[in-house]
Amino acid sequence: MASQSQGIQQLLQAEKRAAEKVSEARKRSGIPRQLQH
């Protein structure tokens, strides 16, 4: 059970990092709103 929640925590952290990268790239390249999901 503990290992499962640990995996979830890792997933959440990876997702957060990915979202940060996406928002950074979006700021840099000025992607139009239509492409946001």
N, C-alpha and C positions, 0 to 999 in steps of 0.2 A: 504493500500500500504506500509506504513512504517513497519507494523508488518511482511509483507512478506519479505522485505529486511532484517529485523532483523533475521528472521528464516534462511535466506540464509547465513548471517554472522555466525550464530551459527553452521550451517552445515559446512562451510568452516573451522572454528576453530576446530571442532571435527575431520574433515578430516586431518587437519594438525597434530593434536595431534596423531591420529592413525598412520599416516605416520612416525612420529618421533619414536613411539613405535616399529613399524615394522623394521625400519632401525637399531634401537638399538638392537633388538632381533637378527636381521640378523648378526650384528657385533659380538654379543656374541657367537652365535652358529655356525657361518660360513656356512650359508646355500648356497648351490651351485647356480650358476647363472641361471640354468634352471628353478628353482622354482620361480624366480622373475616374476611378472606380470606387 
